[in-house]
Amino acid sequence: MPRLLLLACLALAACGADGAPEKPSDPGITISGEAQVGVVMK
């Protein structure tokens, strides 16, 4: 049964059952995060 369910999900995904492909809203690369740079002296 689980194999049949998996195959059904893959078939629906392959045929576009979730709708037409959508274009990304903001093309390009976005980088976010935090970085720290420091010097350690011993």
Jmol script that loads the backbone (N, CA, C; Angstrom):
load data "model"
ATOM      1  N   MET A   1       0.808  -1.210   0.000  1.00  0.00           N
ATOM      2  CA  MET A   1       0.000   0.000   0.000  1.00  0.00           C
ATOM      3  C   MET A   1       0.849   1.271   0.000  1.00  0.00           C
ATOM      4  N   PRO A   2       1.895   1.381   0.847  1.00  0.00           N
ATOM      5  CA  PRO A   2       2.698   2.601   0.831  1.00  0.00           C
ATOM      6  C   PRO A   2       3.372   2.851  -0.526  1.00  0.00           C
ATOM      7  N   ARG A   3       3.770   1.766  -1.220  1.00  0.00           N
ATOM      8  CA  ARG A   3       4.394   1.943  -2.533  1.00  0.00           C
ATOM      9  C   ARG A   3       3.400   2.512  -3.527  1.00  0.00           C
ATOM     10  N   LEU A   4       2.176   2.054  -3.472  1.00  0.00           N
ATOM     11  CA  LEU A   4       1.143   2.557  -4.376  1.00  0.00           C
ATOM     12  C   LEU A   4       0.867   4.030  -4.104  1.00  0.00           C
ATOM     13  N   LEU A   5       0.839   4.418  -2.853  1.00  0.00           N
ATOM     14  CA  LEU A   5       0.630   5.824  -2.484  1.00  0.00           C
ATOM     15  C   LEU A   5       1.786   6.697  -2.978  1.00  0.00           C
ATOM     16  N   LEU A   6       3.008   6.208  -2.821  1.00  0.00           N
ATOM     17  CA  LEU A   6       4.173   6.941  -3.294  1.00  0.00           C
ATOM     18  C   LEU A   6       4.138   7.108  -4.809  1.00  0.00           C
ATOM     19  N   LEU A   7       3.810   6.042  -5.526  1.00  0.00           N
ATOM     20  CA  LEU A   7       3.727   6.122  -6.985  1.00  0.00           C
ATOM     21  C   LEU A   7       2.631   7.078  -7.426  1.00  0.00           C
ATOM     22  N   ALA A   8       1.519   7.094  -6.717  1.00  0.00           N
ATOM     23  CA  ALA A   8       0.434   8.012  -7.059  1.00  0.00           C
ATOM     24  C   ALA A   8       0.862   9.462  -6.847  1.00  0.00           C
ATOM     25  N   CYS A   9       1.563   9.744  -5.776  1.00  0.00           N
ATOM     26  CA  CYS A   9       2.055  11.106  -5.516  1.00  0.00           C
ATOM     27  C   CYS A   9       3.049  11.538  -6.575  1.00  0.00           C
ATOM     28  N   LEU A  10       3.941  10.634  -6.960  1.00  0.00           N
ATOM     29  CA  LEU A  10       4.923  10.964  -7.989  1.00  0.00           C
ATOM     30  C   LEU A  10       4.252  11.205  -9.336  1.00  0.00           C
ATOM     31  N   ALA A  11       3.234  10.425  -9.648  1.00  0.00           N
ATOM     32  CA  ALA A  11       2.524  10.599 -10.912  1.00  0.00           C
ATOM     33  C   ALA A  11       1.785  11.934 -10.933  1.00  0.00           C
ATOM     34  N   LEU A  12       1.160  12.293  -9.834  1.00  0.00           N
ATOM     35  CA  LEU A  12       0.453  13.573  -9.780  1.00  0.00           C
ATOM     36  C   LEU A  12       1.425  14.749  -9.860  1.00  0.00           C
ATOM     37  N   ALA A  13       2.577  14.613  -9.232  1.00  0.00           N
ATOM     38  CA  ALA A  13       3.568  15.686  -9.278  1.00  0.00           C
ATOM     39  C   ALA A  13       4.139  15.831 -10.686  1.00  0.00           C
ATOM     40  N   ALA A  14       4.309  14.713 -11.377  1.00  0.00           N
ATOM     41  CA  ALA A  14       4.890  14.754 -12.715  1.00  0.00           C
ATOM     42  C   ALA A  14       3.933  15.357 -13.734  1.00  0.00           C
ATOM     43  N   CYS A  15       2.632  15.213 -13.533  1.00  0.00           N
ATOM     44  CA  CYS A  15       1.686  15.707 -14.526  1.00  0.00           C
ATOM     45  C   CYS A  15       1.226  17.128 -14.222  1.00  0.00           C
ATOM     46  N   GLY A  16       1.739  17.739 -13.179  1.00  0.00           N
ATOM     47  CA  GLY A  16       1.387  19.124 -12.874  1.00  0.00           C
ATOM     48  C   GLY A  16       0.033  19.263 -12.212  1.00  0.00           C
ATOM     49  N   ALA A  17      -0.345  18.312 -11.390  1.00  0.00           N
ATOM     50  CA  ALA A  17      -1.656  18.353 -10.741  1.00  0.00           C
ATOM     51  C   ALA A  17      -1.751  19.497  -9.733  1.00  0.00           C
ATOM     52  N   ASP A  18      -0.612  20.006  -9.280  1.00  0.00           N
ATOM     53  CA  ASP A  18      -0.641  21.092  -8.298  1.00  0.00           C
ATOM     54  C   ASP A  18      -0.730  22.462  -8.959  1.00  0.00           C
ATOM     55  N   GLY A  19      -0.801  22.508 -10.265  1.00  0.00           N
ATOM     56  CA  GLY A  19      -0.941  23.782 -10.979  1.00  0.00           C
ATOM     57  C   GLY A  19       0.236  24.036 -11.896  1.00  0.00           C
ATOM     58  N   ALA A  20       0.114  25.090 -12.641  1.00  0.00           N
ATOM     59  CA  ALA A  20       1.177  25.448 -13.577  1.00  0.00           C
ATOM     60  C   ALA A  20       2.396  25.961 -12.823  1.00  0.00           C
ATOM     61  N   PRO A  21       3.575  25.800 -13.406  1.00  0.00           N
ATOM     62  CA  PRO A  21       4.780  26.330 -12.759  1.00  0.00           C
ATOM     63  C   PRO A  21       4.691  27.846 -12.629  1.00  0.00           C
ATOM     64  N   GLU A  22       5.204  28.363 -11.529  1.00  0.00           N
ATOM     65  CA  GLU A  22       5.167  29.806 -11.285  1.00  0.00           C
ATOM     66  C   GLU A  22       6.564  30.380 -11.379  1.00  0.00           C
ATOM     67  N   LYS A  23       6.659  31.574 -11.934  1.00  0.00           N
ATOM     68  CA  LYS A  23       7.933  32.260 -12.048  1.00  0.00           C
ATOM     69  C   LYS A  23       8.347  32.782 -10.669  1.00  0.00           C
ATOM     70  N   PRO A  24       9.627  32.700 -10.334  1.00  0.00           N
ATOM     71  CA  PRO A  24      10.075  33.247  -9.050  1.00  0.00           C
ATOM     72  C   PRO A  24       9.746  34.736  -8.957  1.00  0.00           C
ATOM     73  N   SER A  25       9.360  35.186  -7.783  1.00  0.00           N
ATOM     74  CA  SER A  25       8.941  36.571  -7.616  1.00  0.00           C
ATOM     75  C   SER A  25      10.107  37.550  -7.712  1.00  0.00           C
ATOM     76  N   ASP A  26      11.273  37.191  -7.210  1.00  0.00           N
ATOM     77  CA  ASP A  26      12.420  38.092  -7.228  1.00  0.00           C
ATOM     78  C   ASP A  26      13.633  37.333  -7.750  1.00  0.00           C
ATOM     79  N   PRO A  27      13.965  37.507  -9.027  1.00  0.00           N
ATOM     80  CA  PRO A  27      15.100  36.766  -9.567  1.00  0.00           C
ATOM     81  C   PRO A  27      16.417  37.236  -8.961  1.00  0.00           C
ATOM     82  N   GLY A  28      17.350  36.334  -8.869  1.00  0.00           N
ATOM     83  CA  GLY A  28      18.662  36.672  -8.329  1.00  0.00           C
ATOM     84  C   GLY A  28      18.981  35.859  -7.098  1.00  0.00           C
ATOM     85  N   ILE A  29      20.046  36.233  -6.466  1.00  0.00           N
ATOM     86  CA  ILE A  29      20.512  35.524  -5.273  1.00  0.00           C
ATOM     87  C   ILE A  29      20.386  36.445  -4.076  1.00  0.00           C
ATOM     88  N   THR A  30      19.821  35.924  -3.022  1.00  0.00           N
ATOM     89  CA  THR A  30      19.697  36.690  -1.794  1.00  0.00           C
ATOM     90  C   THR A  30      20.478  35.969  -0.703  1.00  0.00           C
ATOM     91  N   ILE A  31      21.322  36.719  -0.031  1.00  0.00           N
ATOM     92  CA  ILE A  31      22.108  36.149   1.062  1.00  0.00           C
ATOM     93  C   ILE A  31      21.761  36.900   2.336  1.00  0.00           C
ATOM     94  N   SER A  32      21.436  36.158   3.353  1.00  0.00           N
ATOM     95  CA  SER A  32      21.156  36.782   4.640  1.00  0.00           C
ATOM     96  C   SER A  32      21.827  35.958   5.731  1.00  0.00           C
ATOM     97  N   GLY A  33      22.142  36.613   6.795  1.00  0.00           N
ATOM     98  CA  GLY A  33      22.779  35.902   7.885  1.00  0.00           C
ATOM     99  C   GLY A  33      23.634  36.838   8.716  1.00  0.00           C
ATOM    100  N   GLU A  34      24.528  36.244   9.472  1.00  0.00           N
ATOM    101  CA  GLU A  34      25.368  37.024  10.368  1.00  0.00           C
ATOM    102  C   GLU A  34      26.773  36.453  10.327  1.00  0.00           C
ATOM    103  N   ALA A  35      27.756  37.319  10.323  1.00  0.00           N
ATOM    104  CA  ALA A  35      29.143  36.885  10.318  1.00  0.00           C
ATOM    105  C   ALA A  35      29.928  37.725  11.313  1.00  0.00           C
ATOM    106  N   GLN A  36      30.924  37.100  11.916  1.00  0.00           N
ATOM    107  CA  GLN A  36      31.790  37.804  12.848  1.00  0.00           C
ATOM    108  C   GLN A  36      33.234  37.555  12.473  1.00  0.00           C
ATOM    109  N   VAL A  37      34.021  38.597  12.508  1.00  0.00           N
ATOM    110  CA  VAL A  37      35.439  38.490  12.199  1.00  0.00           C
ATOM    111  C   VAL A  37      36.206  39.091  13.370  1.00  0.00           C
ATOM    112  N   GLY A  38      37.223  38.399  13.782  1.00  0.00           N
ATOM    113  CA  GLY A  38      38.006  38.895  14.910  1.00  0.00           C
ATOM    114  C   GLY A  38      39.412  38.336  14.917  1.00  0.00           C
ATOM    115  N   VAL A  39      40.233  38.897  15.768  1.00  0.00           N
ATOM    116  CA  VAL A  39      41.606  38.444  15.920  1.00  0.00           C
ATOM    117  C   VAL A  39      41.805  38.005  17.344  1.00  0.00           C
ATOM    118  N   VAL A  40      42.367  36.828  17.527  1.00  0.00           N
ATOM    119  CA  VAL A  40      42.628  36.313  18.864  1.00  0.00           C
ATOM    120  C   VAL A  40      44.127  36.362  19.083  1.00  0.00           C
ATOM    121  N   MET A  41      44.557  37.058  20.138  1.00  0.00           N
ATOM    122  CA  MET A  41      45.988  37.147  20.453  1.00  0.00           C
ATOM    123  C   MET A  41      46.250  36.418  21.751  1.00  0.00           C
ATOM    124  N   LYS A  42      47.268  35.578  21.742  1.00  0.00           N
ATOM    125  CA  LYS A  42      47.598  34.822  22.938  1.00  0.00           C
ATOM    126  C   LYS A  42      48.933  35.258  23.482  1.00  0.00           C
TER     127      LYS A  42
END
end "model"
wireframe off; spacefill off
backbone 0.3
color backbone group
